[in-house]
Amino acid sequence: MNNKIVVCLGKGGQRDQAESFARRTDAPIQDKPGDYLTVRFDSKGVSLSGFGLTYQGDFVESMLHRVTNGRLQHEMLVKAAKSDKEGRKAIDATAGMGEDAFLLAAQGYEVTLYEQNPVIAALLKDAIRRAKKNIDLKDIASRMKVIEGNSVECMSKLLDPVDVIYLDPMFPARQKSSLINKKLQLIQKLEPPCSEETDLFDAAIKANPDKIIVKRPLKSECLAGREPSYTLKGKAIRYDCYVL
Ligand SMILES: C[S@@+](CC[C@H](N)C(=O)[O-])C[C@H]1O[C@@H](n2cnc3c(N)ncnc32)[C@H](O)[C@@H]1O
């Protein structure tokens, strides 16, 4: 992937996972952290560190409060994806750390999450694995399946029909100060620039879902310049919905 990432295998870490990750990314396995970013496999799971910060995906901390006590139905994405259909299926074609996919899974969707960045995919798989051990989150997490790869290619080979395809190709603009944002910035160091919005949108259309939902910054252009059927607007973001 690049020569800046180092893999550390700590006590209790999954050796086979660490070795397979190192092979796929061409990263060396070392005892000590590297100078740039380090992906660590140990008894606590998988974490990313560098620049004095450590990040680990955690749905309990970041998401539990959003899906409990009647709050789920207030989520704009949940409103955008509302459906009464039994056994509904969604694809999150730009998974990132899976927070949006988690909302869809909490709503009852079986979600396939595609993530092209191997570091983010490893962090995400680990966060889901740990969520499956949490009594409050395990049912939701068990509806989330991560596939490491480019969703444009993967969506062209789908065998089963899908109800909703969700696209969120951009990380939010960098913000200041809080620790959470600093952690996000650590992840942002990994992300290649997204140059394939049109390809993503075309692949989603070809997959023929009932609906495509696209998350956009409130005032930005529509993805690939395509006008949606309707839009749900929040304070900083909006969801463009394309009913096919
Ligand atoms: C803004 S983040 C998504 C954040 C996510 N919605 C969440 O709730 O955490 C965009 C992610 O999409 C991934 N991505 C972009 N294009 C992709 C593609 N064609 N296939 C798979 N992943 C892709 C990037 O690597 C990045 O991790």
The ligand as an SDF file (V2000), in Angstrom:
LIG
                    3D

 27 29  0  0  0  0  0  0  0  0999 V2000
  -16.4400    9.5780    4.2580 C   0  0  0  0  0  0  0  0  0  0  0  0
  -15.8410    7.9620    4.5110 S   0  0  0  0  0  0  0  0  0  0  0  0
  -17.3220    7.1560    4.9220 C   0  0  0  0  0  0  0  0  0  0  0  0
  -17.7460    7.3660    6.3490 C   0  0  0  0  0  0  0  0  0  0  0  0
  -18.8990    6.4810    6.7090 C   0  0  0  0  0  0  0  0  0  0  0  0
  -20.1330    6.8970    6.0570 N   0  0  0  0  0  0  0  0  0  0  0  0
  -19.0990    6.3920    8.2100 C   0  0  0  0  0  0  0  0  0  0  0  0
  -20.2420    6.5560    8.6800 O   0  0  0  0  0  0  0  0  0  0  0  0
  -18.1300    6.1180    8.9350 O   0  0  0  0  0  0  0  0  0  0  0  0
  -15.5270    7.3930    2.8860 C   0  0  0  0  0  0  0  0  0  0  0  0
  -14.8910    6.0040    2.8570 C   0  0  0  0  0  0  0  0  0  0  0  0
  -15.1910    5.4190    1.6010 O   0  0  0  0  0  0  0  0  0  0  0  0
  -14.0710    4.6850    1.1610 C   0  0  0  0  0  0  0  0  0  0  0  0
  -14.2160    4.5770   -0.2910 N   0  0  0  0  0  0  0  0  0  0  0  0
  -14.2290    5.5870   -1.2040 C   0  0  0  0  0  0  0  0  0  0  0  0
  -14.4200    5.0870   -2.4430 N   0  0  0  0  0  0  0  0  0  0  0  0
  -14.5600    3.7390   -2.3010 C   0  0  0  0  0  0  0  0  0  0  0  0
  -14.7710    2.6680   -3.2160 C   0  0  0  0  0  0  0  0  0  0  0  0
  -14.8990    2.8810   -4.5160 N   0  0  0  0  0  0  0  0  0  0  0  0
  -14.8510    1.4030   -2.7270 N   0  0  0  0  0  0  0  0  0  0  0  0
  -14.7290    1.1590   -1.3930 C   0  0  0  0  0  0  0  0  0  0  0  0
  -14.5020    2.1300   -0.4730 N   0  0  0  0  0  0  0  0  0  0  0  0
  -14.4270    3.4000   -0.9270 C   0  0  0  0  0  0  0  0  0  0  0  0
  -12.8780    5.5190    1.6240 C   0  0  0  0  0  0  0  0  0  0  0  0
  -11.7020    4.7090    1.7200 O   0  0  0  0  0  0  0  0  0  0  0  0
  -13.3660    6.0090    2.9790 C   0  0  0  0  0  0  0  0  0  0  0  0
  -12.9960    5.1310    4.0050 O   0  0  0  0  0  0  0  0  0  0  0  0
  1  2  1  0
  2  3  1  0
  2 10  1  0
  3  4  1  0
  4  5  1  0
  5  6  1  0
  5  7  1  0
  7  8  2  0
  7  9  1  0
 10 11  1  0
 11 12  1  0
 11 26  1  0
 12 13  1  0
 13 14  1  0
 13 24  1  0
 14 15  1  0
 14 23  1  0
 15 16  2  0
 16 17  1  0
 17 18  1  0
 17 23  2  0
 18 19  1  0
 18 20  2  0
 20 21  1  0
 21 22  2  0
 22 23  1  0
 24 25  1  0
 24 26  1  0
 26 27  1  0
M  CHG  2   2   1   9  -1
M  END
$$$$
